[in-house]
Amino acid sequence: MTMCLAAAEEFPLEFRTVPAKEVMAFPGGSGISAMLRPAKAAGIKREPKAASPQALYGEWRTGAGKTLCVFRLDESEGKGKGYDRLIVDANRNGDLTDDPVVGRVPLPTDRRPTSSATTESALFGPIELAVEGLFPGARPVYHAQLHVYNRAAISGLRSANGQMLALLIGQLRLKAGWYLDTTVEVAGAKVKMGVYDGDASLSLGEAAQPQLYKSSAQTNWFFRPGDSLLVDADGSGAFESDPFQAEAAPFGPLLYTGARPLRVELGPQCRSLRVEPWTQPLAEVTLEPRGNEVRNVSLGWQQADGNWQLLRAGAAGGKILVPPGQYRFYACTLLGESPGRQPVMVSGSQRLFQEPLRFHAVTPAQLRCGAPLEIELTADKRSATTSIPKKTASDSDFVLRIGARVVGAAGEVYSVFGTGQQFREDPPKPVFTVTDAKGKRLANGNLEFG
């Protein structure tokens, strides 16, 4: 792909806000969630009198464990009438009496508790919060999505020493309602690009960070979400969300607008985006065994300091181009067809912390991923009730649970499936049949996605 950028250019960034009803669906990150508790958060030193005896508290913390803000939810009409007042310690002084009260945003999805349902959902905003290093004059706003799904746990239950237990009552998710954007000319076409506070950390320019964990005696890893680079890939003039995040990439020094990378850098005070073609040598990596089906590949790229950078490389002709170095395969997205010739997109991830691969600029390299895909079935028979003696139980007294997972050539597990417009719909449900040893059909049905 030919770049129109002959050298590095600085593109001024503009501050934009997202309409409240679109914030939770905006691409580039899911924000940060806080568990709700009936006990006051430790960081709150002073607060106004609550109208409800069931006020809820919490604190948003970054992936690294740093506290961003504490908050309180209250019911202005009293116990059980619905949470409609949110106070966030925006200036972080521990005093909620000098912070504004934030109300609910009227939306069709708004749900208050009733006599027949104790669950509750709501969107609060806008919440004005200061963002570190952002250019003067910008007023970043955030929104918070509330889900209460265990209201009964709020009241009554206490431990032996009289302290309220840490109960799973619900959560409040904070997400940015703003972004920065600019327009860059690439391959003769103008492309809208942007930067988004995807992890709602109140700063911009943070890369996703790797995290190791043990599972079944194996070492696994994942990348904690960071910020995102946005690309208007379809030229619609807006950044749109889909299950595969086609218009959002992990924040880092490289951004792919096709199969070749651009070098990008955020300017001082986030005023500009520096963009230039990648002029250094690139390693050509052939994707096997069916590389033509691969749309993009996510890799952990080892940096000079030993840390790992999450990189999503665009694929073309069954190949990707990446800077020489050490990599670990992390995820990929495939495009194929269903039996009815409907386009189907699937996305899978590899969480095993495997030995890194080294890609060289002068030596062709290969990477296994994608199809052929295998379906691994699991089934277990469990008693529908524990009161039936094993000796007298019949088949009708048991429940057969069937599960399946789709596994790719590198052991990656596929968990996102899409078809239809912008791949937002589920493909047809997989069909299963249960037979006896002689092939007689005993049962059949559909597996569910999720």
C-alpha positions in Angstrom: 0.0 0.0 0.0 1.4 3.4 -1.0 1.4 6.1 1.7 0.8 9.7 0.7 2.7 10.7 3.8 6.3 11.3 2.6 7.6 12.3 6.0 6.3 12.8 9.6 3.5 15.3 9.9 1.7 16.8 12.9 -2.0 16.7 12.7 -3.9 18.9 15.2 -6.4 17.0 17.4 -9.9 18.2 18.1 -11.8 17.5 21.3 -15.2 15.8 20.8 -17.9 14.6 23.1 -20.1 11.5 22.6 -23.9 11.7 23.1 -24.9 10.1 26.3 -27.0 7.4 24.6 -24.0 6.3 22.5 -21.3 6.3 25.2 -21.6 2.6 26.3 -21.5 1.4 22.7 -18.6 3.7 21.7 -15.6 1.6 20.3 -12.2 1.4 21.9 -12.7 0.1 25.4 -15.2 -0.9 28.1 -14.1 1.5 30.7 -13.6 0.5 34.3 -16.0 -1.1 36.8 -16.4 -0.9 40.6 -18.3 -3.3 42.8 -21.1 -1.7 44.9 -21.0 -2.1 48.7 -23.2 -1.0 51.5 -20.2 0.1 53.6 -18.7 3.5 53.1 -15.5 3.6 51.0 -12.4 4.2 53.1 -11.5 7.3 51.0 -14.7 9.2 52.0 -14.1 11.6 54.9 -17.2 13.6 54.7 -20.6 13.2 52.9 -24.1 14.7 52.8 -26.9 13.0 54.7 -28.3 10.1 52.6 -32.0 9.9 51.9 -32.0 6.1 51.8 -30.8 3.7 54.5 -29.4 1.6 51.6 -26.9 4.0 50.1 -24.2 2.3 48.1 -20.5 3.1 47.8 -17.6 2.1 45.7 -14.3 3.2 44.2 -12.9 3.0 40.7 -9.4 1.6 40.5 -7.0 1.3 37.6 -5.7 -2.1 36.5 -2.5 -1.3 38.4 -4.6 -0.8 41.6 -4.5 3.0 41.8 -7.7 4.6 43.2 -9.2 7.1 40.7 -12.4 8.2 42.5 -14.8 7.2 45.2 -18.5 7.6 44.9 -21.9 7.2 46.6 -25.3 6.2 45.2 -28.5 7.3 46.9 -32.2 7.0 46.5 -33.8 10.4 46.8 -37.3 8.9 47.3 -36.2 6.5 50.0 -35.5 2.8 50.3 -36.3 0.6 47.3 -37.4 3.4 45.1 -34.4 3.3 42.8 -30.9 4.9 42.8 -31.2 8.3 41.2 -28.4 10.4 42.8 -24.7 9.8 42.2 -22.0 11.8 43.9 -18.4 11.3 42.6 -15.4 12.8 44.5 -14.3 14.5 41.3 -11.7 16.7 43.1 -10.4 13.7 45.1 -10.3 15.4 48.4 -12.5 12.8 50.2 -15.3 15.3 50.7 -18.6 14.5 48.9 -20.3 17.7 50.1 -18.4 19.9 47.6 -19.2 17.7 44.5 -22.2 18.0 42.3 -25.0 15.5 42.3 -25.3 13.6 39.0 -28.7 12.3 37.9 -29.9 9.5 35.7 -30.0 9.9 31.9 -33.5 9.1 30.6 -33.1 6.1 28.3 -35.4 3.3 27.1 -33.1 0.8 28.9 -33.6 2.5 32.2 -35.0 0.1 34.8 -36.2 0.8 38.3 -37.0 -1.8 40.9 -40.5 -3.0 41.2 -42.4 -5.5 43.4 -41.8 -8.2 40.8 -38.2 -7.4 40.1 -35.3 -6.3 42.3 -32.8 -5.7 39.5 -32.1 -2.2 38.4 -30.1 -0.5 35.6 -29.5 3.1 34.8 -27.0 5.5 33.1 -25.7 8.5 35.1 -24.0 11.5 33.6 -22.4 13.7 32.5 -19.6 13.5 35.1 -16.9 16.1 34.7 -13.5 14.7 35.6 -10.0 16.2 35.1 -7.8 14.3 32.7 -4.0 14.4 33.2 -2.0 16.1 30.5 -5.0 17.1 28.3 -4.8 20.4 26.5 -6.4 23.4 28.3 -10.0 24.3 27.6 -11.1 20.7 27.1 -13.8 19.5 29.6 -13.8 15.7 29.5 -17.0 14.1 30.6 -17.7 10.5 31.6 -20.8 8.4 32.1 -21.5 5.6 34.6 -23.7 2.6 34.0 -25.4 1.1 37.0 -26.4 -2.6 37.4 -27.9 -3.7 40.7 -28.7 -7.5 40.5 -28.8 -8.5 44.2 -30.7 -5.9 46.1 -31.6 -8.4 48.8 -27.9 -8.6 49.8 -27.9 -4.9 50.7 -29.8 -5.2 53.9 -29.3 -7.3 57.0 -26.4 -9.6 56.5 -23.5 -8.9 58.8 -20.5 -10.8 60.0 -19.9 -12.0 63.6 -18.1 -8.8 64.6 -20.9 -6.6 63.3 -19.2 -5.5 60.2 -21.0 -5.5 56.9 -19.9 -8.4 54.6 -18.4 -7.6 51.2 -21.3 -8.7 49.1 -21.8 -8.9 45.4 -24.6 -6.4 45.0 -23.9 -4.9 41.6 -21.5 -2.7 39.8 -21.0 0.8 38.4 -19.1 1.1 35.2 -17.3 4.3 34.2 -16.7 5.1 30.6 -15.3 8.1 28.7 -17.8 10.3 26.8 -15.1 12.1 24.9 -12.3 11.5 22.4 -9.8 13.4 20.2 -9.8 13.1 16.4 -8.0 14.4 13.3 -7.9 13.6 9.5 -4.9 12.1 7.8 -4.3 11.4 4.1 -3.3 7.8 3.5 -3.0 6.2 0.0 -4.7 9.2 -1.6 -7.7 9.0 0.7 -8.5 11.0 3.8 -8.8 8.9 6.9 -10.3 10.0 10.2 -8.2 8.9 13.2 -8.7 9.4 16.9 -7.5 8.6 20.4 -9.8 7.4 23.2 -9.4 6.9 27.0 -10.5 3.3 26.6 -9.7 2.2 30.2 -11.3 5.4 31.8 -8.0 6.0 33.7 -8.3 9.8 33.4 -5.2 9.9 31.3 -4.4 9.4 27.6 -1.7 7.5 25.9 -1.6 4.4 28.1 -0.8 1.1 26.4 -2.4 -2.3 27.4 -0.3 -4.1 30.0 0.4 -7.8 30.2 -0.7 -9.8 33.2 0.4 -13.4 34.0 -1.8 -15.9 35.9 -1.8 -19.6 36.7 -4.6 -22.0 35.6 -4.5 -25.8 35.9 -0.7 -25.7 36.4 -0.3 -23.7 33.2 1.0 -20.1 32.9 -1.4 -17.9 31.0 -1.5 -14.2 30.1 -3.8 -11.5 29.0 -3.4 -7.7 28.4 -5.2 -5.4 30.8 -7.1 -2.8 28.6 -5.4 0.5 27.9 -6.3 3.3 25.6 -7.2 3.0 21.9 -6.4 4.4 18.5 -9.5 4.9 16.4 -9.8 4.6 12.7 -12.8 5.3 10.6 -12.2 2.1 8.5 -15.4 2.3 6.4 -15.3 6.0 5.7 -18.7 6.7 7.4 -17.4 9.8 9.1 -17.9 8.3 12.5 -16.2 5.8 14.8 -18.6 2.8 15.1 -18.6 -0.2 17.3 -18.9 -3.8 16.3 -18.2 -7.1 18.1 -14.7 -7.3 16.5 -13.6 -3.7 17.2 -12.8 -3.1 13.6 -12.4 0.7 14.2 -10.3 0.6 17.4 -6.8 -0.7 17.9 -4.6 -1.0 21.0 -2.7 2.3 21.7 0.9 2.0 20.7 3.6 3.2 18.3 2.1 1.4 15.3 -1.3 1.7 13.6 -2.4 -0.4 10.6 -4.8 1.1 8.2 -4.4 -1.9 5.9 -1.5 -4.4 5.7 1.2 -1.9 6.3 1.9 0.1 9.5 2.0 3.8 10.2 4.1 5.1 13.1 2.0 7.3 15.4 2.8 9.4 18.4 0.7 11.6 20.7 2.0 15.1 20.9 2.6 17.2 24.0 -0.6 18.0 26.0 -2.5 15.7 23.5 -2.7 18.6 21.1 -1.6 16.7 18.0 -1.0 13.3 16.5 2.3 12.7 14.7 1.9 10.3 11.8 4.5 9.0 9.4 5.1 5.9 7.2 7.1 3.1 8.9 10.4 3.3 7.0 12.4 0.7 8.9 12.7 -2.9 7.7 9.7 -5.2 8.2 9.5 -8.9 8.7 7.1 -10.8 6.3 5.2 -13.5 8.2 3.1 -16.1 6.3 0.0 -17.2 8.1 -0.6 -20.9 8.0 -2.4 -23.1 7.1 -5.3 -20.9 5.7 -3.9 -17.4 5.9 -6.2 -15.9 3.3 -9.1 -16.2 5.8 -7.2 -14.1 8.4 -8.2 -10.4 8.6 -5.9 -9.4 11.4 -3.6 -10.8 14.0 -2.9 -9.5 17.6 0.6 -10.1 18.9 2.6 -9.4 22.0 5.7 -7.6 20.8 8.7 -7.5 23.1 10.2 -4.1 23.6 13.8 -3.1 24.3 13.1 -2.9 28.1 11.7 -6.4 28.1 8.0 -5.3 28.4 5.4 -6.5 25.9 3.4 -4.2 23.6 0.0 -5.4 22.3 0.0 -4.9 18.5 -2.8 -5.6 16.0 -1.4 -6.2 12.5 -3.6 -6.1 9.4 -3.4 -9.1 7.2 -3.5 -9.3 3.3 -2.9 -12.2 1.0 -2.3 -14.5 4.0 0.6 -12.4 5.3 1.4 -9.8 7.9 4.2 -7.3 8.0 5.7 -6.4 11.4 9.0 -5.0 12.7 11.7 -7.6 13.3 11.7 -8.9 16.9 10.3 -11.4 19.4 6.5 -12.0 19.4 3.9 -14.1 21.1 0.6 -14.9 19.3 -2.3 -13.5 21.2 -5.5 -13.4 19.0 -6.8 -13.3 15.4 -10.0 -12.6 13.4 -11.1 -14.7 10.5 -13.6 -14.1 7.7 -15.4 -17.0 6.1 -18.8 -18.2 4.9 -21.6 -20.2 6.5 -23.2 -23.1 4.7 -25.7 -20.7 3.3 -22.8 -18.6 1.9 -23.5 -15.8 4.4 -20.3 -14.0 5.4 -19.2 -15.0 9.0 -16.6 -13.4 11.1 -15.0 -15.1 14.1 -12.5 -14.0 16.7 -10.3 -16.2 18.9 -7.6 -15.7 21.5 -4.6 -17.7 22.8 -4.0 -17.3 26.5 -1.1 -19.8 27.0 2.2 -18.0 27.7 4.2 -19.8 25.1 7.8 -19.5 24.0 8.2 -16.4 21.8 8.8 -16.5 18.1 11.5 -14.4 16.4 10.7 -12.7 13.1 13.6 -11.5 11.0 13.5 -8.9 8.2 15.6 -11.0 5.8 14.3 -14.5 6.6 10.7 -15.4 5.8 8.7 -16.6 8.8 5.5 -18.5 9.5 2.8 -18.2 12.1 0.1 -20.8 12.7 -3.3 -19.6 13.5 -6.9 -19.7 12.2 -8.6 -22.6 10.3 -9.0 -25.5 10.1 -11.2 -25.0 13.2 -12.0 -28.0 15.5 -15.1 -28.3 17.7 -14.2 -29.8 21.1 -17.3 -31.3 22.8 -17.8 -31.9 26.4 -20.7 -33.7 28.1 -21.5 -34.7 31.7 -24.5 -36.4 33.2 -25.6 -35.0 36.6 -28.4 -36.0 38.9 -31.4 -33.6 38.6 -31.8 -34.1 42.4 -29.6 -35.4 45.1 -32.4 -37.3 46.8 -32.5 -40.2 44.3 -30.5 -43.3 45.3 -28.0 -44.2 42.6 -29.2 -47.9 42.5 -32.8 -46.9 41.6 -32.1 -43.9 39.4 -33.1 -44.1 35.7 -31.9 -42.0 32.8 -34.9 -39.6 33.2 -33.5 -38.7 36.7 -30.4 -37.1 35.2 -29.6 -34.0 33.2 -27.1 -34.2 30.3 -25.0 -31.0 29.9 -23.4 -30.5 26.6 -20.8 -27.9 25.8 -18.5 -27.0 22.9 -15.6 -24.8 22.2 -14.1 -23.9 18.8 -10.3 -24.3 18.6 -7.9 -23.0 15.9 -4.6 -24.2 14.5 -2.5 -22.6 17.2 -4.8 -23.7 20.1 -6.6 -20.3 20.1 -10.2 -20.5 21.4 -12.9 -18.7 19.4 -15.6 -16.9 21.5 -16.9 -14.1 19.2 -19.1 -15.0 16.2 -20.9 -12.6 13.9 -22.8 -12.4 10.7 -25.2 -9.9 9.0 -24.8 -6.1 8.9 -21.4 -5.2 10.5 -21.4 -8.8 11.8 -23.7 -7.8 14.7 -25.9 -10.9 14.5 -25.3 -14.5 15.7 -24.8 -17.1 13.1 -27.3 -20.1 13.1 -27.0 -22.0 16.3 -25.0 -25.2 16.2 -27.1 -28.4 16.1 -26.3 -31.5 18.1 -27.7 -35.0 18.1 -27.4 -37.6 20.9 -27.4 -41.3 19.8 -27.0 -44.6 21.6 -24.2 -47.1 20.8 -26.3 -48.5 17.9 -26.8 -45.1 16.3 -30.4 -44.7 17.4 -31.3 -41.0 17.9 -32.1 -40.2 21.6 -32.2 -36.4 21.5 -31.3 -33.4 19.4 -31.2 -29.6 19.9 -29.2 -26.4 19.5 -26.2 -25.1 21.4 -26.4 -21.5 22.5 -23.8 -18.8 22.0 -22.2 -17.5 25.1 
